[in-house]
Amino acid sequence: MDVFNEKNKKFLFEYHNNAAPTGAEKSGQKLWASFVKPYVDELQLDIYGTCYGIINPGKPFRVAIESHADEISWFINHISEDGFLRVIRNGGSDHAIAPAKRVNIHTPKGVVKGVFGWPAIHTRKGSEDKLHASLKNIFVDVGASSKEEVEKMGIHVGCIATFEDEITELNKKYFAGRGLDNKMGGFVIAQVAKLLKDKKKELPFSLYLVNSVQEEVGLRGAEMIAQTIKPHVAIVTDVTHDTSTPLVNPKIHGEVSCGKGPTVTYAPAVHSKMIELVSKVAEKNKIPFQREASSRSTGTDTDAFAYSNGGVPSILLSLPLRYMHTTVEMAHKDDIENLIKWIYHSLLELDPEMDFRYFVP
Ligand SMILES: [Zn+2]
């Protein structure tokens, strides 16, 4: 398996460098669809932009492997008379990292550049030295001196702003960048489809390769698509916190490190029989993995699938990620590769005849 060959890497970089903010994922979905097209029998798009490919359509048993396509961003929600823009979150965007960041504002006239301004250290003396970024005090400067000038540039309330940062490699081991949460998931499931095609594997079920929209605002795309596809099993992949870096407490957040394998999450929404299956698959194929637990919900699309259609056996396999929701999210290449293998081999073990009941009453 050559996951990071030239062709795959080209897609990975294009897909990550493109902006696919929540609610406006179209350009990302187009890139994703054109990459997966040769590996699926059918491609579909739902009404809010969730894109899915089907391998083996028409079988009575349906399995979904899923990631989310959207990335966090900002909405412009106010333009002042002197030409500064205020923002609100679109997803869990982090005000703490905003100051001094460059943004792309997506307008009907195309991308307009802006920066999150911040008062100079010299002007923050005394009590002002305690100034911290908050949603109330961050603002975007586009170099305009009036509201009128801003509007002439094509910017209006409701335009979306994304950070400019792109993906890079670190030490040949890591990718670092914006929106690895969860474009890396889209890359992973695309690679699973490619692997099935390359190895000429025939599955005894229909496989739905799902790239959902609107996860970052409450799993909305997954809620919609779960009803459309009505899968019998869902394998969801997202990112999870690496807790081995400074200032993160593993005793509170669990012990997960990049490079030690993808994780499986234990949570009520995660089906025990699926955990058994993926654990055996990992052992059999020598795939390293880590365990973590979630109280109540997983906060991922897993919940949306699990609690749809009277209950869908679902599992969450996650990619350890450093610095989530910043512009320097980091993921380890080995984990990405192992996650692809894990999902691929789990699909090969999945039997449509399997009885998912916890016991026979
Ligand atoms: Zn995510």
Boltz pocket constraint, residues with backbone or C-beta under 6 A from the ligand:
constraints:
  - pocket:
      binder: B
      contacts: [[A, 68], [A, 181], [A, 182], [A, 215], [A, 238], [A, 239]]
      max_distance: 6.0
